[in-house]
Amino acid sequence: VQAPHLFPSDFLWGAATAAYQIEGAHLKHGKTLSVVEKNMNKNYADPSIASGHYQYWEKDIALMRELGLKAYRFSISWPRILPDGRGKINQEGVDFYRKLINKLKEYEIEPIVTIYHFDLPQCLQEEYGGWSSRKVIDDFEAYCQVLFTYFDDVNYWLTINEQSNMFQLPYLMEFNPDIPLEKQKYEMNHIMTLAHAKAIHLCRTLLPNAKIGPALGIIPNYPASPKPEDILAARYADEMRTYLFMDLYMKGEYRPFVWNYLVENGIEPTVEPEDMARIQSAKPDFIGINYYQSRVVKYIPEDTDKKELKLNYDGKDDDTQYDNIPGLFEGMTNPFTPKTKWDWEIDPIGFRYILNELYDRYQIPLMITENGLGTLDELTADKQIHDQERIDFLRDHIRQLQLAIKDGVEVWGYMPWSFIDLLSTSSGFRKRYGFVYIDRDDKDIKTLERIKKDSFFWYQKVIASNGCQL
Ligand code: BG6
């Protein structure tokens, strides 16, 4: 009998990416522009080449096989499949993903497919304001129908990536400058939840054996001090940034605290009579967790100036600076945890903590859909990358994951971010996450050669030993 704290024998050791961050060919082979490609930080690299995966996908899958991956999480680009957002299918796009999935299956790598990773077709944004209009729900459903029909052999689907972060970050959505921003954000969130529910319903009908769930970006909040106001601040931050989404997905309900806050501030979304029943009847099979860091919060009084969400990129990388709600909480640095070069808190214990917290509350299997270290990697003269910092980061997180499993949390798999270096949405190609180095920088495309980092060889052993050899 296997010791209960070991990884299950069918544990999905994987790695993750997203279409616009790796594929390139962003306006080629029938594909049109997406919202994120339009709005991302072009002070660094742009998405036209990215990691060149559209061209080198076979090489990339051969590397996945060499790494020993049991699963690969990637996203399908909506505007590559439906260049007009709906209607006419781009056969070349379908063929691209078909070949990819076939090859993964041939190598016994389980495809875990994200339906929506920030890339709404820009034409739908222009036509009716994208996620601000209920029209998007039908278009999203039609897009899902295409995916579930052409890729009916995919067993694991992720509906929407990081709904929780999407409306916090200016480059992932487009907002209308004439409507109060906070109002728009919660309206879009509601519409997105309905679209997520539609995808689950459709999946149940067309692919009854497949597993489907959302991927949520989760940041546990710690109180800055034992001051009762700070303890409440941490609770409020969890309410507004985590449990709002979890309760919507899992219970089909708005949490009373959140709803009251929205109503008091006149920013509650329009809820039509059937909405909540629809959401409620679309319970996911699992929840995908993207975990990078924890956060400390303190109470801030209501009359504090709220930092404005900037609608256009100002050239700064800092994408977390906007996250505070006067009267509730304000994020601050943690004096006890080391930071990444981008000042993200490195907190493996927070990983164990939040997995326990979510599993205790919701009793649903979890899948780690992202976790990783974004840093500057250096290619040595003899073409090596000694990324010990990344190995340490991943090892410490896998240890805590193992402890969470020992605590009783059901976890199906681990998909570190990212398989190959890719275009970081906020920080271009300087900030690297991959097990495989891509020979390019922000401005110079160079050779796009794939070079295995030290972390590649380390992770290969982790997988081969089912997590025993860390
Ligand atoms: C997650 C996203 O929020 O974080 C990824 O799902 C993203 O798309 C990752 O790349 C890391 O963020 P960043 O800004 O460092 O690329």
Boltz pocket constraint, residues with backbone or C-beta under 6 A from the ligand:
constraints:
  - pocket:
      binder: B
      contacts: [[A, 18], [A, 161], [A, 162], [A, 165], [A, 217], [A, 290], [A, 370], [A, 374], [A, 417], [A, 423], [A, 424], [A, 425], [A, 426], [A, 427], [A, 431]]
      max_distance: 6.0
